[in-house]
Amino acid sequence: MAFVDDYAKVRPWAKAIRQSVVTKRMPPWFADPAHGQFANDRAMPRELIDRIAAWVDAGAPEGDRRDAPPKRTYIDGWNIAEPDYVVEMPRPFTIPASGKVDYQYIVIPLDLKEDKWVQMVEARPAAEARAAVHHILVYVRAPGSNWLRGEAEPGVPFVPPRTTPDGKPRDDIGGGGNEILTIYTPGNVPDIWEPGTAKRIRAGSDLVLQMHYTPSGKEVVDRSRIGFVWAKGPVERRAITFNTINTKFEIPPMAGAHEVRGEAFPLRSEAWLYSFFPHMHLRGKSFEYRVRRADGSMETLLKVPNYDFNWQLTYKLKAPVRLEPGARVDGVAVFDNSPNNPFNPDPKATVRWGEQSDEEMMIGFFDLLIDAKQDLRQWFRGSGRRGGD
């Protein structure tokens, strides 16, 4: 059997490779095949698993080098096409070797003079800091939004206060009602939409990067970049990210399967469900997305029975699913706070919502597609009126 890479480097790992593919730990793909079909399915076919297992069982022979395919060339840089536009954190941020780092919010003006449709987008941490970047959540702050305006100086990392001047809790994690452009997490890939589908950025908008850093044992410096590829043809479908979320849960100590339900997202207008991105922390065990139809029927469109914090994946439906007015999207998460969870920081703790990885989150992100000409505010209200927003 010929290998794309150097056989001498691969051969010592033969048994580990066999174990990983036979147990389906690699390549990482966690969707239950009983629910939904996905365009980006990474699961290895049974026939290929059997071939790899048989090769290892035969002693992992090298095979005839004349049958080897050409050596693959790996490109160091963007995983999307060459970007049309790139922005970078104006200042480097030093991540300490240990301790906890509060969420950093960084406002980056885009200086766009006209509306843009985004066909591809990629968030890239600095190479040396990748192990210390838990996530990058990129918001598009609309021109009329007051979120962080007057507080966060453009380009300067900012930690919002926990409460408003009158003592009420702030909700900066939610982005102040602004749209999510993209999310970087370990194991995920950049957002690339099919021709005719894109996300919209209005002229005069800013980016707000929500940076979650987790010290990795050594001090590193980050200066993340965001690359954009603009849509070159007409856009018919607008992609928008929403979520089903719960911030009020308590996971009891030693609980091995504690269920948390997200707040249902109701639709007042027609849309097409396009993709899912479940997000939990180290106690996350499973996640399920369900659609309740207007007639009361229920359908599971994605079930992730073995959630892996180190491989947070997006699941793109092979064919978008139409949702009629009156339908709603539900999310159901299960958490393992028992000693049986090898990643559990403290089985004796009562766990609540929080930013850090030893706390928990329950967010079921999902993308909907709507008519690109439709006014978004009217779409929310249930009207079919077209126009800008």
JORA-V411107 format. One record per helix or strand. SS is the DSSP state (~ for helix, > for strand). FROM is the first residue (numbers start at 0). LEN is the number of residues. If there is no record, write none. Layout:
ss/from/len
SS/FROM/LEN
SS/FROM/LEN
//
This chain:
ss/from/len
~/6/5
~/13/9
>/30/1
>/37/1
~/45/12
~/64/3
>/84/4
>/92/3
>/103/6
>/115/9
~/126/6
>/132/9
>/157/1
>/162/1
>/168/1
~/174/3
>/178/7
>/190/2
>/196/5
>/205/8
>/219/3
>/224/6
>/236/9
>/249/2
>/257/4
>/264/2
>/270/9
>/283/9
>/297/7
>/314/9
>/327/8
>/350/3
>/359/1
>/362/9
>/373/1
~/375/6
>/385/1
//
